[in-house]
Amino acid sequence: MSSAGAAITGRLEETSLFDLCHLLLPRKGCLQLERPESQRAKVWLSTGVVLDAQVRSLVGYDAFMEIARWHVGNFKFLTGVELPEPAIEQPYNKLALDAALYVDLWNNLSVWNVNEQTVISRYGYRASKEHEVFVTQEVVLAWNSLHGPLPVEAVMEAICEQEFTRLDALNAVHHLLALGVVRPEAAQHKPQPRVVAAPGTPTPAPVPIPTPRPVVAPQATPAVPVPRAVPASPNAPGTPTPRPVPAVPKVAVARPAVPPPAAPGTSA
């Protein structure tokens, strides 16, 4: 992030919209953002308040929700610009919490392999009044009024036409996906069309399927008995005759006779 005179510039990869607003909120000016695909957005700030936001055809609260998803691009904050009339009624703390929830909901759509361009359609039945526990009846009516499969972005725009915010619409899409009322087109099982050959086209010969050879289990090899070692006979030819060991004569050792002890009172 660099500062040149009254302008502050930088890259979104190094920060986020929440950090920028927290840093620039005490000032007055316009935060301009641009993505690599030349998509531009603006957020006007004035002494602790987010006045307005603009991206594509969205303005105010919904525009700020969408800009919060940007994580790549450049930004520039300009002071001394003309400020618009306030279009966002929520204080910044409430606005930042809603934007954080909005970003999390978009990230969690990956559970169903869904993004803003994924086509979704009804599956099995229509949304009914029982779903008011999760979404309001107006959202149910808005969804039931749609015809044919539509991308998630188009579904959200249709719900927003009933005076709902993008956060409400995205939350409704989440609940409808969780309830199984809608599913991505790729997740629905479609019958494969039969290919009809033109008249006069020869029927291709069936490809023979080779018969698998039977697998024979290997037989166990019988154990070969190991011959026992037989000691050689002493009389076998070629066996050396053991030499006799001479007997050692026993020598008697004479022990001297020991006289018995004398009786008491007797002289030797």
Buried (B, 14 or more C-beta within 10 A) or exposed (E): EEEEEEBBBBEBEEBBBBEBBEEBBEBBBBBBBBBEEEEEBBBBBBEEBBBBBBBEEBBBBBBBBBBBBBEEBBBBBBBEBEEBEEBBEBEBEEBBEBBEBBBEBBEEBEEBEBEBEBBBBBBEEEBEEEBEEBBBEBBBEBBEEBEEBBBBBBBBBBBBEBEBBBBBBBBBBBBBBEBEBBBBBEEEEEEEEEEEEEEEEEEEEEEEEEEEEEEEEEEEEEEEEEEEEEEEEEEEEEEEEEEEEEEEEEEEEEEEEEEEEEEEEEEE
